[in-house]
Amino acid sequence: MKQFNILAVVPVTRKEVTFRNVDAKDLFHNEHGETYFRYNRLVNWEVITATEIPQEKLDAELAYFTKYGTKGE
């Protein structure tokens, strides 16, 4: 599944926040063609930029965590 690094606007404060490795299923377009990020079931954040993460990078991350695990393991 495609993943993106996104820059979104906080609905209340209008500050910009970066989210990394967001699944494509969590992004959608409204009737005006604007892109939004489903933060949770109640709040959708407006997306400023969405940069697709190359599959090679995702494969490398998976290989690393498969081999070494995470800090909490």
Secondary structure, 3 states (H helix, E strand, C coil): CCEEEEEEECCCCCCEEEEEEEEHHHEEECCCCCEEEECCCCCEEEEEEEEECCHHHHHHHHHHHHHHCCCCC
